Amino acid sequence: MIEFIAQNMAPIMFFSLIVFLLLGYPVAFSLAANGLLFFFIGVELAPYSNNSINLSWPLLYALPERFWGVMSNETLLAIPFFTFMGIVLERSGMAEDLLDTIGQLFGPIRGGLAYAVIFVGALLAATTGVVAASVIAMGLISLPIMLRYGYDRRVASGVIAASGTLAQIIPPSLVLIVLADQLGRSVGDMYAGAIIPGLVLTGLYMGYIFIMSLLRPKAMPALPLEARTLGHGVTSLAVALAVAAAIAYAAHVYLTPTQGSNADILGATVGVIVIYVVAIADRSFNINMMSKLAQQVIIVLIPPLALIFLVLGTIFLGIATPTEGGAMGAVGALVMAAVKGRLSLDVIRQALASTTRLSSFVLFILIGARVFSLTFYGVNGHLWVEHLLVSLPGGEIGFLIAVNVLVFLLAFFLDFFELAFIIVPLLVPAANALGIDLIWFGVLLGVNMQTSFMHPPFGFALFYLRSVAARVPYLDRITGKSIQPVTTGQIYWGAVPFVCIQIIMVALVIAFPQMVMHYKGTVVDPADVEIVLPPMGGGQPGLPGLGQPGLDGSPPLGTNPAAPAQPAPSATDLSQPPSFGSEPPAQPTAPATDLSKPPSFN
């Protein structure tokens, strides 16, 4: 019995961790306690393990060095920066302005408010990267408006929760930073690979709303005319965007000779700045060249787009690292809040407190994971997991399907940080053994972990929405009508279609890996490469002749093939044996002027 336990320590340790977590113990302490407990057991059982346990008491001396590796990891500095940026932006009122403006823009069509929520969710994801901030902001602002104008409660709650989770996959997502760290890959590459899947998922959400607006038009009506306070003006907005595009193209043409490949980005920047300045001037001086809707859309949209460029653009261009991009984003968020007049000491205090709390949470989980992995690797747990996963039927596809099913099921109980720190390090050796690109694998896991926010009944996005949704009937402050509350069941049922869409997205990433693999740039197939060298003077093409005739008598490289090559004169005939006395040695030729004498001018 003791031998059986000693030789199967790895699976026993893994399932014991699951029991710890199911009992409700904090994740960080469950990891550390489990690791230390089985370390002591493993040391005692090592003599009975047939060399499958490699643990000894001096191995504990490695823990301080492993902790120092966590504390000195500069990549993880991006987490507090992006968290601080997201919370400051939430307090600055940017989400409220965006939802109001984009809601007015899409208001005349059925499902317009739902489209606006998805669009703003994607923008907030690209600026904040924090799911809680996005869901709470949109739940407070857009849910009462959607209920006021007759939206189905399940559709409204589902679209708000799902749009908030876009911060999980659209850069600068916190989970992508953690996954890049655990996979040992560049955060910039992870961001570049996740861009297209994030945009495709946003498009799938909008496609679902479009289909539902056709099937159930009464579930998502258009905004009534009296609610469109900005009036009409889509044509004016289209003209303004066309003018901005023309200015950007002209600037691109002008800057190309001097700026090269950067001219397109600089040209677009010029066009955006010009149209933004024109909109500000048009509003400030009452020129009324644009409609009110066009003015509002341009003035509200440009600052977050500029912040997105400041953070992601500098990372993708190689100007800044993710940590430096996060620092610039935090400063940009402070500037935006100050310009709106909403930056106060209380806002900074709240942002710092939330940032410290989340950063400490991540750090403690990572330290606990280091203790757990020390023991787990000591009992050859990584080899057990690798053999278990590599031996699955179906090869690479079978491995990907099994892993994604496992992550999907564990996401019912664990959030994305816990999955990233506990499960991902166990999967990396098997993925490497199968030759899977780890950036693609990380983005695939990121899309899958996104479901952890939407799973009924433990999805965090559902909890965030439940915390701000009305629990009792209330009087609407605009219409004065009594609005019925949103039940927990309606929130759960509203999330189910979007969980299905996220699963479809996982399948699409597996089926079309180039959505992620584009981060490598243009891929060259070595089979299509043909190397042709000019003949180098020999009968065998491609072999250098070095001035000698070819093996078939062809002339050396650089000679005229029409004229026979003349042998170069030689002071010594190397084809004859040397002579040592038959002829006197050659005397050097006297110089025309004897330089050893002073010059004569006669």
Salt bridges, closest charged atoms under 4 A:
GLU90 OE1 - ARG91 NH1 2.93
ASP97 OD2 - LYS340 NZ 2.80
ASP152 OD2 - ARG154 NE 3.75
ASP152 OD1 - ARG216 NH2 3.19
ASP346 OD1 - ARG349 NH1 3.40
ASP437 OD2 - LYS520 NZ 3.31
ASP476 OD1 - ARG148 NE 2.87
